[in-house]
Amino acid sequence: MAGASLAAASPCAAESALPADPLASPMWAYRAGEILDGKPVVFDGKVQLSIPMLAENQRQFPVMADARALQGVVRLLIWADLNPIPLAVDYRPVQALPVIATRIKLDQRTPVRAAAQTADGVWHMAGAWVDAAGGGCSAPPLSRARGDWADHLGELRGRLWFSPQALRLRFSLRHPMDTGLVANIPAFHIDQVAVKDADGNVLGELRLQASVAEDPAFTLEFAPALRGVVIEARDTSGHDSRGQLMVEKP
Amino acid sequence: MLGRRAFLAGAALALAQGKALAATSAPLPKAEQVGDGLWVVRGADEPIAWGNGGAIANSVILDAPAGAVLIDPGPSRLYGQALGRLAQRLCSKKVGMVLITHLHPDHAMGACAFDPAIVHALPQTRKDIGEQGSDFADALYRILAGAMQGTTVLTPQGDLAAGPLDAMGRGLQLYALNGHSAGDLVVLDEQTQALITGDLVFHNRAPATPHARIDQWQDSLSKLEAIPHRLLIPGHGPLDTGGEALAQTRDWLGWVQDSLQRAVDSGLDMVEAGALPIPDRFAPLRQARYEWQRSVAHFYAGLETQALPIL
């Protein structure tokens, strides 16, 4: 094999193309290399990461990633550099507005990032350091401590809010979202969610890791003309949840 | 964390066996005399943080015939020891009784500076500290590190009940309430008619809700309003003689409860709820945004479950 092609494919070459991290994270180059497929990266004020001023609960840290100021967003990611499971959410807003809010686990003080990929392949990024107590990923979920996780597994709740700007969907699923990092509890989490219109066309697709908080909850937005949505979720053991919501027009 | 605690406890012991530097040279907290034989040691109106060593809650020292009485010994062994020396200087007596108003570590963890036999609380508080004390210790060690040296979880005697208490010869009236936590002790000092409320009342500092049941808390505030008193010493913030602190705590809690419900009902996410404007009338309250966002974290998921129908 020629030396030149080896160099081009090496991680070092990819790292050198990365812009310096405004957060000076020790894991920036590694995580970017792992997650961003070698595509160009810009830190861009058009992507907004909204978070609370403190991580009151490291098992349930609210994050909102908003790329509505960008045109042609094809993917929207939420990750935490220093989590053992860094990438929490990989959202494809196929026929949805590029905005998502959810809650993630934090295993320690870490940069939390939002990354929006536009159709030209470029990643537009925002981020912030968050101080957090340990154990968000490595302590058992509360429903396992209570013992009732199986009674409500996959239970789906949801509601729509209509405004002239957007149809907003909020939904939640009961699930322990086991990380596999707790002794004797293997990884077990919801990994796929699809939101479709009444005709079965995909509006948005989510790929989730177990670093999404227990009993995951999401806020998504769609064009206001939409009449309703179907939510389909599947966990790593193949349990399916499904539910439908129709707009109640006044 | 246990390992680190054990190490730090060992370090504190070594120090004590040597010149006992930490125990004698640290500056004493400042006491403010607010009545006959009654002093308040004000906590910083801040979150628990490195710079304040966790000393954010108010402590009270009472001069009683048979010894000093200390209410809420603060966050750490060193701070509890400093309060003990302060009480000795003010009353010329050793601390003979320590009362813990509720489970929270900024009020309770300094108890380990004293003989467990003289540390008293409601039965509920004994239960709460027994169950959650080590988690609190972990949290405070993470934030405060060296200021926590030697601090261990002391489970108080759960032997207090509503009614009169002869506290080293000084007459107190005890009230067993709840709402800020599952067990909130309130003390009325008969001699000065000072009402020492623990964290059922905050003053010019936003109330914290990590174990709150807001409906119960409002009921408890009604009970406190019915207790005649000349002076109110809140758990956090300056003392109050005009009934302002009770009204302010009630107003804040009502606003928190209404705003959380409105936010959930209008489809806001937690992040958006945390960013909602706080009314101007709460401008005097320190840490308002911080405590509002904490309250969102404490209550939002539960309210969502009620607001989102099962599909």
HADDOCK unambig.tbl for C-alpha pairs under 7 A between the chains (distance, minus, plus):
assign (segid A and resid 50 and name CA) (segid B and resid 271 and name CA) 6.59 0.50 0.50
assign (segid A and resid 51 and name CA) (segid B and resid 271 and name CA) 5.81 0.50 0.50
assign (segid A and resid 52 and name CA) (segid B and resid 271 and name CA) 6.11 0.50 0.50
assign (segid A and resid 52 and name CA) (segid B and resid 274 and name CA) 6.60 0.50 0.50
assign (segid A and resid 52 and name CA) (segid B and resid 293 and name CA) 6.67 0.50 0.50
assign (segid A and resid 56 and name CA) (segid B and resid 294 and name CA) 5.95 0.50 0.50
assign (segid A and resid 56 and name CA) (segid B and resid 297 and name CA) 6.46 0.50 0.50
assign (segid A and resid 57 and name CA) (segid B and resid 297 and name CA) 6.95 0.50 0.50
assign (segid A and resid 62 and name CA) (segid B and resid 270 and name CA) 6.17 0.50 0.50
assign (segid A and resid 62 and name CA) (segid B and resid 271 and name CA) 5.79 0.50 0.50
assign (segid A and resid 63 and name CA) (segid B and resid 271 and name CA) 6.52 0.50 0.50
assign (segid A and resid 64 and name CA) (segid B and resid 271 and name CA) 6.62 0.50 0.50
assign (segid A and resid 101 and name CA) (segid B and resid 269 and name CA) 6.79 0.50 0.50
assign (segid A and resid 156 and name CA) (segid B and resid 310 and name CA) 5.78 0.50 0.50
assign (segid A and resid 156 and name CA) (segid B and resid 311 and name CA) 5.73 0.50 0.50
assign (segid A and resid 157 and name CA) (segid B and resid 308 and name CA) 5.41 0.50 0.50
assign (segid A and resid 157 and name CA) (segid B and resid 309 and name CA) 5.30 0.50 0.50
assign (segid A and resid 157 and name CA) (segid B and resid 310 and name CA) 4.23 0.50 0.50
assign (segid A and resid 157 and name CA) (segid B and resid 311 and name CA) 5.36 0.50 0.50
assign (segid A and resid 158 and name CA) (segid B and resid 308 and name CA) 5.02 0.50 0.50
assign (segid A and resid 158 and name CA) (segid B and resid 309 and name CA) 5.93 0.50 0.50
assign (segid A and resid 158 and name CA) (segid B and resid 310 and name CA) 6.69 0.50 0.50
assign (segid A and resid 158 and name CA) (segid B and resid 311 and name CA) 6.58 0.50 0.50
assign (segid A and resid 159 and name CA) (segid B and resid 308 and name CA) 5.66 0.50 0.50
assign (segid A and resid 159 and name CA) (segid B and resid 309 and name CA) 6.90 0.50 0.50
assign (segid A and resid 161 and name CA) (segid B and resid 267 and name CA) 6.43 0.50 0.50
assign (segid A and resid 219 and name CA) (segid B and resid 269 and name CA) 6.61 0.50 0.50
assign (segid A and resid 243 and name CA) (segid B and resid 311 and name CA) 5.06 0.50 0.50
assign (segid A and resid 244 and name CA) (segid B and resid 311 and name CA) 6.56 0.50 0.50
